[in-house]
């Protein structure tokens, strides 16, 4: 199973404020959509709640929440145990030739950074107020295979990159 982490952050590593992205950049969301389309997206409850469309079209959505009474939209797979969620993701991924994209939040990023194969990052070239940051990671463990600097329609420059974990 291929595990990819996909995240967008500002210059200071901010990824969220009050449970949502602190920016609205259409072109960055297009990168997210294009990258995850046709794959599995694994997320925590707060990330799920931040989505405007549930489930995300063209993807299999898996949500992890410790709240056993939590309800999700039809078509979303809910697990109270991360190991069970990962086992289901692996089963689906292997049967359908899909990757698993971890899309947040911070706790899932921390859990999967050590075992992710791919890292899809958007670096927003601006600073935003936020209460959640992307976990600290070692960029030396990753080899950038694709990188693109872009401008947005709202005048905020950003860059997207896809990196593969370096193997010994």
C-alpha positions in Angstrom: 0.0 0.0 0.0 1.3 3.4 -0.9 0.8 6.0 1.8 0.9 9.7 0.8 0.6 12.7 3.0 -0.9 15.8 1.4 -0.9 19.2 3.2 -0.8 22.9 2.6 1.0 25.2 5.0 2.0 28.8 5.2 5.6 30.1 5.7 5.5 29.3 9.4 4.0 25.8 9.0 0.5 26.9 9.9 -2.1 24.4 8.5 -5.3 25.5 10.3 -7.2 28.0 12.4 -10.3 27.1 14.3 -10.6 23.8 12.4 -10.4 25.2 8.9 -7.8 26.4 6.4 -6.9 30.0 7.1 -6.8 30.8 3.4 -8.9 30.2 0.3 -6.8 29.6 -2.7 -8.6 27.9 -5.6 -5.5 26.8 -7.4 -4.2 25.1 -4.2 -7.5 23.2 -3.8 -7.2 22.1 -7.5 -3.8 20.6 -6.7 -5.4 18.7 -3.7 -8.3 17.5 -5.8 -6.2 16.4 -8.8 -3.7 14.6 -6.5 -6.3 12.7 -4.4 -8.9 12.0 -7.1 -9.5 8.3 -7.5 -7.8 7.4 -4.3 -8.5 6.9 -0.6 -8.5 9.9 1.7 -7.9 9.2 5.4 -8.7 11.9 7.9 -9.6 12.7 11.4 -12.9 14.0 12.6 -12.0 17.7 12.6 -10.7 17.5 9.1 -13.9 15.8 8.0 -16.0 18.5 9.7 -14.0 21.2 7.8 -15.0 19.7 4.4 -17.6 21.6 2.5 -18.6 18.5 0.5 -19.0 15.2 2.2 -17.9 12.7 1.0 -15.3 14.1 -1.3 -16.5 13.2 -4.9 -14.4 10.6 -6.7 -12.6 9.4 -3.6 -13.1 6.9 -0.8 -13.4 8.8 2.5 -12.3 7.2 5.7 -12.7 9.1 9.0 -11.2 8.2 12.3 -12.9 9.5 15.5 -12.8 8.3 19.1 -16.4 9.4 19.5 -18.4 6.2 19.2 -21.6 8.1 18.7 -20.2 10.3 15.8 -22.2 10.3 12.6 -20.9 10.7 9.1 -22.6 11.2 5.7 -23.7 8.3 3.7 -20.8 6.8 1.7 -18.2 7.8 4.3 -16.4 5.0 6.2 -16.1 5.7 10.0 -13.7 4.0 12.4 -13.1 4.5 16.1 -9.8 2.7 15.8 -6.9 3.8 13.6 -5.6 0.3 13.1 -9.0 -0.9 11.8 -9.2 2.2 9.6 -5.7 1.5 8.2 -6.6 -2.2 7.6 -9.7 -1.2 5.7 -7.7 1.3 3.7 -5.1 -1.3 2.9 -7.7 -3.8 1.8 -9.4 -1.3 -0.6 -6.1 0.1 -1.8 -4.7 -3.3 -2.8 -7.9 -4.5 -4.4 -8.3 -1.3 -6.5 -4.7 -0.2 -7.0 -5.3 3.0 -5.1 -3.0 5.1 -2.8 -4.0 6.2 0.7 -3.8 10.0 1.1 -3.6 11.2 4.7 -5.2 14.6 4.6 -5.2 15.7 8.2 -5.2 16.7 10.9 -2.0 17.1 12.7 -2.3 13.9 14.8 -2.7 11.8 11.7 0.2 13.6 10.0 2.4 12.9 13.0 1.3 9.2 13.0 2.0 8.7 9.3 5.1 10.9 8.6 7.4 8.1 9.7 5.8 5.5 7.4 4.6 7.6 4.4 6.1 6.9 1.0 5.1 10.2 -0.6 4.8 13.8 0.6 2.6 16.2 -1.4 3.2 19.7 0.1 2.0 23.1 -0.8 4.0 26.0 0.6 2.0 29.2 0.8 4.3 32.2 0.5 2.5 34.3 3.1 1.8 34.2 6.8 -1.5 33.5 8.4 -2.8 33.3 11.9 -3.4 29.8 13.0 -3.6 27.4 15.9 -2.4 24.2 14.2 1.0 23.6 12.5 2.3 20.8 10.4 4.6 18.5 12.4 8.3 19.0 12.3 9.9 16.6 9.8 13.3 16.1 8.3 13.4 17.3 4.7 16.6 15.4 4.2 14.6 12.1 4.3 12.7 13.2 1.2 13.7 13.6 -2.5 11.7 16.1 -4.4 10.5 14.6 -7.7 8.2 17.4 -8.9 8.1 21.0 -7.8 6.2 23.9 -9.3 6.0 27.6 -8.3 2.6 29.1 -8.9 0.6 32.3 -8.6 -3.0 32.3 -7.5 -6.0 34.3 -8.7 -6.0 36.0 -5.2 -2.4 37.2 -5.6 -0.8 34.7 -3.2 2.2 32.9 -4.5 2.7 29.2 -3.6 4.7 26.2 -4.6 3.6 22.6 -4.8 6.0 19.6 -4.5 5.8 15.9 -4.5 8.6 14.1 -2.7 9.4 10.4 -2.3 11.0 9.0 0.9 14.7 8.3 0.5 15.4 4.7 1.2 18.8 3.5 2.5 
